[in-house]
């Protein structure tokens, strides 16, 4: 249920749609539970890590020195990481 978080009347209307007559709440509950079961499992988490590792290996992206020698002077800036990592990665 999407509502304007800065509009108390819209928030109230959204809540009333969920808990009002009918089975709207049950539909949201079922869809939300299924979404969690489909997306947030250990298998999905592991598959996500594997995809990132495959991207890194395929692109041969440089690994910052910090990961080999974690000292403050080796810590990469966000700008340097953004320059080597593809957007959306």
Beta strands, then each sheet from edge to edge (+ up, - down):
end
